Every structure is written in C-alpha cells, then in structure tokens.
Amino acid sequence: MIKNEQQYKLTRAQANKFAAAAADFANTQDADFSPLRKKLYEAAMKSQYEELCKQLEEYEALKQGQVRSLKVESFEDLPVALIRARIASGMTQKDLADILNMREQQIQRYEDTEYAGASFTRLKEVIQALGLSVREELFVSEGVVSRSNLFNNLARLGFKKEFVLQKLVPRKIAAYLTSPILEGEEAIRQVVLQAASIVSKMLKVDPAQLLGNQQLALDMGAVYQARFKKASNAKLQKIAPYTIYAQMMALTLLDACRHLERRPIPKSTADFRREILERYGELTFETGLRYAWQLGIPVLPLNDTSHFHGACWRVDGWNVIVLKQKTAFSTRWLFDLLHELRHAAQNPDQPTLDVIETDDDFTRDMIGSKDEIDANVFAGQVMLADRANELSLRAIQEAGGEVPLLKSRVQKLAAAEGLDAGALANYLAFRLMAEQKVNWWGTATNLQSTGSNHWEAARDEVLQHAKFDQLPEIERELLMNALQ
C-alpha cells in the first residue's frame, strides 16, 4: 500500500520500468528461453506490473476524494483504514503528527508497520485526530481484554491454547500473545483485541464473547445444514467449532483457486478409473489427488486430531474437499478422497453442498443414507476395478459367513486377483457395517499398507496450484498456518 507522495513517485517509476522491461522481453529472441519459460517470465512480470498499478490507482482515488466512506468490519482492518482515511482527508503524515504533537517519523513508523506498535489509547487518539466515527462494537471494554480471558473462552469451545497459537492467529500475533508483557499494559490489550477480532470473524461471534464471561453462542446455521453423521445434538455441539474453522480454511483455499478450470466429474466408475490410468498410469492416492485438482477441485489437508476425517463443501457451484486423516494407510487416504469426490459429483444442479464425514461414533446412525452408500460404493468400485461388490460377496461366501475367517480369505482372494488386499478389506468393512451392523474395521485396518507421507503430498499440491497472493494478508497467513 502506498502511504505518502514519496512512495507514490517511487512506485510510479517502478511500474514504468516493469512496463518497459515487459515490452523488451516480449521481443527477445534469446535461445536460452524455452516457450514455457518465456511464458512464465511474462506472466510474472505482468502480475507484478498489475499489482503496482493497483496500488497507484488506490492512492490516486484516495487523494482525489473518490472514496467517500471506509467500511471496517473488524479490529484487524482498522490500521489500514486509518491510513486510507488520512490520505482521503488530504492530511500528510506530518499534518497528523502535528495534531498529535509527535514527530513525523513516528507516524511513518506507525504506518509502515500498520500500527503494530501503537497502544490501545494511541489508536483512539488517531481516530479522533482524523475526525472519524467508529462503531462502538469494534472496541471491547478494556476491563475484559486479557490473554487469560481469550484463551479460557476458546478452551471452553474446544480450542486448546496451543491450537490457538499455531492455527487461529497469525504468527506475529501469536508471538505477542506469548510474550512476557503484563496483562494491564495497553500494548497487550491491542494484540489481544486483534487476536479476538480475527478469531471471532472466523467463528462468526462477537469479539466481546471471546473476551467476556458470558455464555458463548456460535452461529450453528451452517453446521446444522451440513449432513453430519451424528449421534446427538450434544456431540454436534462439540465438533461444531472445529468444523466452522475447517470450513473457513476450505473456503479461503477456494478463493485462492478461482483460476482453476472446472471440469465435469465422471459419473461412471469405469470412466473415472480409466481417466486416471490414462493420465498417470496407476491409481494411487497421489494420482487421484492430481486428478482432483485437474477437475478444478481443491483438496485441503488438515492434520488436527479428532472431530471428522473428511468434508466436501460447494459454494456457487465450486467444490472444495477437506481430508483430515492421521493414519499412514494409503488405502484409507485414497478411499476417503474418492468418497468425497463422489459427493462433489452428487446433485450437480445444487449450487451449495455441505457434507462432513465424522469419526466412527457418528457414522453408525447415518451410514445407511443413500448418498453415503453411493459414495462408498463408488470409491470401492473405482479402487477394485468395478469388482468391489463381486469380490466382497465371494470373500464372505468362501469364509462360509464366518467373520473370523474373513481375513485369510480376503488376503488369498486379493492375491489371486492381483488386487490390493487393503482396498478389498476396506470395502468389505463398509459392507459389513452397512448391511449386518458388524464392525470389522479393526481387522480391515490390519490389512492396510502404508506409503509415503500422504498429508505432505496433499499439502504440496495446494502450494503448487493455489494463488496465495490473491488472498488478503490475514487469510493468507491463517491458511499457511493450517498447512504447517
């Protein structure tokens, strides 16, 4: 962001240099540059030039009085809004410094760091000097602004202090929150308020709720609309906060992936499997992952424990998948990915979709739902070359219906057919639970094989495809936190 005339002149000169360099590069015939490399260089220069032009246009609009109002939705948006308001009012940094009886260099430092070092009281003084009116709800009563209140209230929602510091706030704020500054100092009040503002936006609650002593009330609308496999509302309340967090991260990733080309998801298991094999030569979690991205479906891996192991959301026709497995079993990762891809293909005329795959305690009540059966059958058929139903029935028949004999029969049958025993066992466990209420997951798990670090493979695909520079700074940092 351009904050003064000197920066404006420097940015203007830099933009002119980029424009000239781009024109010269377009005419180069250097043999060292392949067509692909040249295209990448041109795209990079164009992106940089457009970003500089955007900053110039914003500064010019503010200076010319074209911006009549500035909307601030949360406390972390306030510092940038103060800088914009100063420019729009026609004040220089020196003018503001004179009003506050300060040196111009101090205002420059404040604005360079977006008021990171300013006290709670100083921010109010700047607001008054600029003649601004700010909604009272942006400023919580100073008496409740403390680290302990914030951490205790989030702990009641199920977010431990470590999770808050690692995932829910940017690293710089996390560092301030753990610094040895006394609770009563104004600097820590500002940091705590910034943290509460960021988290409250994510969880859709009032910042005062995260800092006060009243009962926390989450917006459960989106959560209740999702098709949870739940046993009771009490359990749903327990997993709701993390689900809201995961949904926000998934939608943030989706915002960084609007450049992807969306393609139809094959409805036929044979077509789906054939496309992957033709493109990549084998069906693995990694090739399935690459195929999902080729379909224009971002896949976000999370590595937090409990709550749920997979989800699929659709917004305005755009699908995004979350995978959250702690296991190293390749079959389970691939099965869950194919399962969620099937959900993404279901009801294509519906612009929105919410499906969350919770842990086994929630699965039993909803495992017989039509969409779940369809998604499980689809995943099994893709993995077992459209023979999942046939082979699972053969295994049961060869075991004479005796569950203790199934393990050896599955191993022999898979070996004879040249298929993965873990894939057959995984599908058979689903069939036994759905049709006979027999829990065979423990035995099926013993037949699974491990592979490379699948979470890292999924993370690397995100880093390769997502355009993080398209996201606001806070959202970008929180998404990067999720990928740590």
C-alpha positions in Angstrom: 0.0 0.0 0.0 1.3 3.5 -0.9 1.3 5.8 2.1 2.9 9.1 1.0 3.9 11.1 -2.0 7.5 9.8 -2.0 6.3 6.2 -2.1 3.8 7.2 -4.9 6.6 8.6 -7.0 8.8 5.5 -6.4 6.0 3.2 -7.3 5.2 5.1 -10.4 8.8 4.9 -11.6 8.9 1.2 -10.7 5.7 0.5 -12.7 7.2 2.3 -15.7 10.3 0.2 -15.5 8.3 -3.0 -15.4 6.2 -1.9 -18.4 9.4 -1.2 -20.4 11.1 -4.4 -19.3 8.0 -6.4 -20.2 7.9 -4.9 -23.7 11.6 -5.6 -24.2 11.3 -9.2 -23.0 8.3 -9.8 -25.3 10.6 -9.0 -28.3 13.6 -11.0 -27.1 14.8 -13.9 -29.2 17.1 -15.4 -26.6 17.6 -19.1 -27.3 18.1 -19.8 -23.6 14.4 -19.2 -23.0 12.0 -22.0 -24.0 8.4 -21.0 -24.9 7.2 -22.3 -21.5 9.9 -20.4 -19.6 9.3 -17.3 -21.5 5.6 -17.5 -20.8 6.2 -17.9 -17.1 8.5 -14.9 -17.0 6.0 -12.8 -18.9 3.2 -13.9 -16.5 5.3 -13.0 -13.5 6.2 -9.5 -14.9 2.6 -8.9 -15.8 1.4 -9.8 -12.3 3.9 -7.5 -10.7 3.0 -4.6 -13.0 -0.7 -5.1 -12.4 -0.1 -5.1 -8.6 1.9 -1.8 -8.8 -0.9 -0.2 -11.0 -3.5 -1.3 -8.5 -1.6 0.4 -5.7 -1.2 3.6 -7.8 -4.9 3.6 -8.6 -5.9 3.2 -5.0 -3.7 6.0 -3.8 -4.9 8.4 -6.6 -8.5 7.6 -5.8 -8.0 8.4 -2.1 -6.1 11.6 -2.9 -8.8 12.8 -5.4 -11.6 12.2 -2.9 -13.2 9.4 -4.9 -13.5 7.3 -1.7 -16.4 8.7 0.4 -16.6 6.0 3.1 -14.4 3.2 4.5 -16.0 0.1 5.9 -14.3 -1.6 8.8 -15.7 -5.0 9.8 -13.2 -5.9 12.5 -10.4 -4.6 14.6 -7.6 -6.0 12.4 -8.9 -4.0 9.5 -8.7 -0.8 11.5 -5.0 0.1 11.0 -5.2 0.1 7.1 -8.4 2.0 7.3 -6.7 4.7 9.4 -4.0 5.1 6.8 -6.6 5.3 4.0 -8.7 7.8 5.9 -5.7 10.1 6.5 -4.9 10.1 2.8 -8.5 10.6 1.8 -8.8 13.6 4.2 -5.9 15.3 2.5 -3.6 15.1 5.5 0.1 14.3 5.2 1.9 12.2 7.7 3.4 15.4 9.0 -0.1 17.0 9.4 -1.2 14.1 11.5 2.0 14.2 13.6 1.5 17.9 14.3 -2.1 17.3 15.5 -0.9 14.6 17.9 2.1 16.6 18.9 4.5 14.0 17.6 7.4 13.7 15.2 6.6 12.9 11.6 9.0 9.9 11.7 6.8 8.3 14.4 3.7 8.4 12.2 5.8 7.0 9.4 6.9 4.1 11.6 3.3 3.5 12.8 2.0 3.4 9.2 5.0 1.3 7.9 4.1 -1.4 10.5 0.3 -0.8 10.2 0.2 0.5 13.8 1.6 -2.8 15.2 3.5 -1.0 18.0 0.7 1.5 18.7 -1.0 1.4 22.1 -4.8 1.0 22.5 -5.0 4.6 23.6 -2.9 5.8 20.7 -5.3 4.3 18.2 -8.2 6.2 19.7 -6.2 9.4 19.5 -5.5 8.9 15.8 -9.2 8.2 15.2 -10.1 11.4 17.0 -7.4 13.4 15.1 -8.9 12.2 11.8 -12.4 13.1 12.9 -13.7 9.5 12.3 -16.7 7.8 13.8 -16.1 4.2 14.7 -18.7 1.6 15.7 -18.5 1.0 19.4 -18.6 -2.8 19.0 -15.1 -2.6 17.5 -13.8 -1.6 20.9 -14.5 -4.1 23.7 -14.5 -2.9 27.3 -10.8 -2.6 28.3 -11.5 -4.5 31.6 -12.1 -7.8 29.8 -9.3 -7.5 27.3 -6.8 -10.1 28.6 -5.0 -13.1 27.3 -6.4 -15.4 30.0 -10.0 -14.4 29.1 -9.3 -15.1 25.4 -7.6 -18.5 26.0 -10.1 -19.7 28.6 -13.1 -18.9 26.4 -11.6 -20.6 23.4 -10.7 -23.6 25.6 -14.4 -23.9 26.5 -15.1 -24.2 22.8 -12.6 -27.0 22.5 -9.6 -25.0 21.2 -6.5 -25.5 23.4 -4.1 -22.7 23.8 -1.5 -24.5 21.5 -4.0 -24.8 18.7 -5.0 -21.1 19.0 -1.4 -20.0 18.8 -0.5 -22.4 16.0 -3.6 -22.1 13.8 -6.1 -19.4 14.7 -3.9 -16.3 14.7 -1.0 -15.1 12.5 2.4 -15.9 13.8 3.3 -12.3 14.7 0.3 -12.0 16.9 0.9 -15.4 18.4 4.4 -14.3 19.4 3.0 -11.2 21.1 0.4 -13.3 22.9 3.2 -15.4 24.5 5.5 -12.5 25.3 6.1 -11.7 28.9 4.2 -8.3 28.8 2.0 -7.7 31.7 -1.8 -8.1 31.2 -2.5 -4.5 32.1 -0.3 -2.8 29.5 -2.0 -1.1 26.6 0.2 -2.8 24.0 -1.0 -6.3 25.0 -4.6 -5.1 25.0 -4.3 -4.2 21.4 -2.8 -7.5 20.5 -5.4 -9.5 22.4 -8.2 -7.4 20.7 -6.6 -8.1 17.3 -6.5 -11.8 18.1 -10.1 -11.8 19.3 -11.2 -9.9 16.2 -9.6 -12.4 13.9 -10.9 -15.5 15.7 -14.4 -14.0 16.1 -14.6 -13.4 12.4 -13.7 -17.0 11.7 -16.2 -18.4 14.3 -18.8 -15.8 13.5 -19.2 -14.5 17.0 -18.9 -11.0 18.6 -15.4 -10.3 19.9 -16.8 -9.4 23.2 -18.0 -13.0 23.6 -14.4 -14.3 23.3 -13.2 -11.8 26.0 -16.1 -11.7 28.4 -17.6 -14.0 30.9 -21.0 -14.7 29.3 -22.0 -18.0 27.6 -20.5 -18.3 24.2 -23.1 -18.7 21.4 -21.9 -19.9 18.0 -23.8 -19.4 14.7 -24.8 -23.0 14.1 -26.8 -22.4 11.0 -24.2 -23.6 8.5 -23.3 -26.5 10.8 -26.9 -27.8 11.1 -27.3 -27.5 7.3 -24.4 -29.9 6.8 -25.1 -33.6 6.6 -23.4 -34.8 9.7 -23.3 -38.4 10.7 -24.1 -37.5 14.3 -25.4 -39.5 17.3 -26.9 -36.5 19.2 -27.0 -32.7 19.2 -24.6 -32.6 22.1 -21.9 -34.3 20.1 -22.6 -32.0 17.2 -22.1 -29.0 19.6 -18.7 -30.5 20.5 -17.4 -30.7 16.9 -19.1 -27.6 15.6 -16.3 -25.0 16.4 -13.6 -27.0 14.7 -16.0 -27.6 11.7 -16.5 -23.9 11.4 -12.8 -23.4 11.4 -12.2 -26.1 8.8 -15.0 -24.7 6.6 -13.4 -21.2 6.7 -10.0 -22.6 5.7 -11.6 -24.6 2.9 -13.4 -21.5 1.5 -10.2 -19.5 1.9 -8.4 -22.0 -0.2 -11.3 -21.9 -2.7 -10.8 -18.1 -3.0 -7.1 -18.8 -3.9 -8.2 -21.3 -6.6 -10.7 -19.4 -8.7 -8.3 -19.5 -11.6 -8.8 -23.3 -11.9 -10.7 -24.7 -14.9 -13.7 -26.7 -13.7 -14.4 -29.9 -15.5 -17.2 -32.4 -15.2 -16.6 -35.2 -12.7 -17.1 -38.6 -14.4 -20.2 -40.3 -13.0 -19.2 -43.8 -14.2 -16.7 -45.6 -12.0 -15.2 -47.1 -15.2 -14.8 -43.7 -16.8 -13.3 -42.3 -13.6 -10.8 -45.0 -13.2 -9.9 -45.1 -16.9 -9.2 -41.3 -16.9 -6.8 -41.6 -14.0 -5.0 -44.6 -15.5 -4.7 -43.0 -18.9 -3.3 -39.8 -17.4 -1.0 -41.2 -14.8 -0.5 -44.9 -15.5 -1.6 -46.0 -12.0 -4.3 -45.5 -9.4 -2.8 -44.2 -6.1 -3.7 -41.5 -3.6 -1.2 -39.2 -5.3 -2.6 -39.7 -8.8 -6.1 -39.4 -7.5 -5.1 -36.2 -5.8 -3.6 -34.7 -9.0 -6.8 -35.7 -10.9 -9.0 -33.9 -8.4 -7.0 -30.7 -9.0 -7.3 -31.3 -12.7 -11.1 -31.4 -12.3 -10.8 -28.0 -10.7 -11.5 -29.3 -7.1 -9.0 -28.0 -4.5 -8.2 -30.5 -1.8 -7.1 -29.1 1.6 -5.3 -31.5 4.0 -5.6 -30.8 7.7 -3.6 -32.7 10.4 -5.5 -32.0 13.5 -6.8 -34.8 15.6 -10.4 -36.0 16.1 -13.7 -34.2 15.0 -14.0 -35.5 11.5 -11.9 -37.1 8.7 -13.3 -35.7 5.5 -15.6 -33.0 4.2 -16.9 -31.6 0.9 -18.4 -28.1 0.5 -19.8 -26.4 -2.6 -20.2 -22.7 -2.9 -21.7 -21.1 -6.1 -21.0 -24.3 -8.0 -17.4 -24.6 -6.8 -16.4 -27.7 -4.9 -13.7 -27.9 -2.3 -12.6 -31.0 -0.3 -11.0 -31.4 3.1 -9.1 -34.5 4.1 -8.1 -35.0 7.7 -6.5 -38.4 8.3 -3.9 -39.2 11.0 -3.3 -42.6 9.6 -0.4 -43.5 7.2 -2.5 -46.1 5.4 -2.6 -45.4 1.7 -5.9 -47.2 1.1 -7.7 -45.1 3.6 -6.4 -41.9 2.1 -7.4 -42.9 -1.4 -10.8 -44.3 -0.3 -11.7 -41.0 1.5 -10.6 -38.9 -1.4 -12.7 -40.9 -3.9 -15.6 -40.8 -1.4 -15.5 -37.0 -1.2 -15.1 -36.7 -5.0 -18.3 -38.7 -5.4 -20.0 -36.2 -3.0 -18.7 -33.4 -5.2 -20.4 -35.1 -8.2 -23.8 -35.7 -6.5 -26.6 -33.3 -7.1 -24.7 -31.1 -9.6 -27.6 -28.7 -10.1 -27.4 -27.6 -6.4 -25.2 -24.5 -6.1 -24.3 -25.4 -2.4 -23.3 -28.6 -0.7 -22.2 -29.5 2.9 -21.0 -33.0 3.7 -18.9 -33.8 6.7 -17.6 -37.3 7.4 -17.2 -37.5 11.2 -15.5 -40.2 13.3 -16.9 -43.6 13.8 -19.1 -42.6 16.7 -21.2 -40.5 14.4 -21.0 -42.9 11.4 -23.3 -45.6 12.7 -26.5 -43.6 12.7 -26.1 -42.3 9.1 -24.1 -45.0 7.3 -27.3 -46.2 5.6 -28.1 -42.9 3.9 -28.5 -43.0 0.1 -25.7 -40.6 -0.7 -23.3 -42.2 1.8 -23.8 -45.7 0.3 -23.4 -44.3 -3.2 -20.1 -42.5 -2.2 -18.8 -45.7 -0.5 -19.7 -48.0 -3.4 -18.2 -45.5 -5.9 -14.9 -45.4 -4.0 -14.7 -49.2 -3.7 -15.6 -49.8 -7.3 -13.0 -47.4 -8.6 -10.3 -48.9 -6.4 -11.3 -52.5 -7.2 -11.9 -52.1 -11.0 -15.7 -52.4 -10.8 -15.4 -55.7 -8.9 -15.9 -54.5 -5.4 -19.4 -56.0 -4.9 -18.5 -59.2 -6.6 -15.3 -59.8 -4.7 -16.7 -58.8 -1.3 -19.5 -61.4 -1.8 -17.0 -64.0 -2.8 -14.9 -63.4 0.3 -18.0 -63.8 2.5 -19.0 -67.0 0.7 -15.5 -68.5 0.8 -15.5 -67.8 4.6 -18.8 -69.6 4.9 -20.2 -66.5 6.5 -17.8 -66.8 9.4 -16.4 -63.4 10.3 -13.2 -64.8 12.0 -12.3 -66.5 8.6 -12.7 -63.4 6.5 -9.2 -62.0 7.0 -7.4 -65.0 5.4 -10.0 -65.3 2.6 -9.6 -61.6 1.7 -5.8 -62.0 1.6 -5.9 -65.1 -0.7 -8.6 -63.6 -2.9 -6.8 -60.3 -3.4 -3.5 -62.1 -4.2 -5.2 -64.4 -6.7 -6.9 -61.4 -8.5 -3.8 -59.2 -8.4 -5.6 -56.5 -6.3 -4.8 -54.7 -3.0 -5.9 -56.7 0.0 -6.3 -53.4 2.0 -8.7 -52.0 -0.6 -10.8 -55.1 -0.6 -10.8 -55.2 3.2 -11.7 -51.6 3.5 -14.7 -52.0 1.2 -15.8 -55.2 2.9 -15.7 -53.5 6.3 -18.1 -50.9 4.9 -20.4 -53.6 3.6 -20.5 -55.5 6.8 -21.3 -52.4 8.8 -24.0 -51.1 6.4 -25.7 -54.5 5.9 -25.1 -56.5 9.0 -24.0 -53.9 11.6 -20.8 -55.9 12.1 -17.8 -53.8 13.0 -14.9 -55.3 11.1 -12.9 -52.1 10.8 -10.2 -53.2 13.2 -9.3 -56.3 11.2 -9.5 -54.4 7.9 -7.0 -51.9 9.3 -4.5 -54.7 9.9 -4.6 -55.4 6.2 -3.8 -51.9 5.2 -0.4 -50.9 3.7 1.4 -47.7 4.4 3.0 -45.4 1.8 4.7 -42.0 1.7 3.6 -39.0 3.7 0.2 -38.5 2.1 -0.5 -35.3 4.1 2.6 -33.7 2.7 1.7 -34.9 -0.8 -1.7 -33.2 -0.5 0.0 -30.1 1.1 2.4 -29.8 -1.8 -0.4 -29.9 -4.4 -2.0 -26.9 -2.6 1.3 -25.0 -2.7 1.6 -25.8 -6.4 -1.9 -24.8 -7.5 -3.2 -22.1 -5.1 -2.5 -18.4 -5.8 -1.8 -17.2 -2.3 -1.2 -13.6 -3.5 -4.9 -13.4 -4.3 -5.8 -13.6 -0.6 -5.9 -10.8 2.0 -2.9 -10.9 4.3 -4.7 -12.3 7.4 -6.5 -15.1 5.4 -3.2 -16.0 3.7 -1.4 -16.3 6.9 -4.1 -18.4 8.5 -4.2 -20.8 5.5 -0.4 -21.1 5.7 -0.9 -21.9 9.4 -3.3 -24.7 8.5 -0.7 -26.2 6.1 2.1 -26.2 8.7 
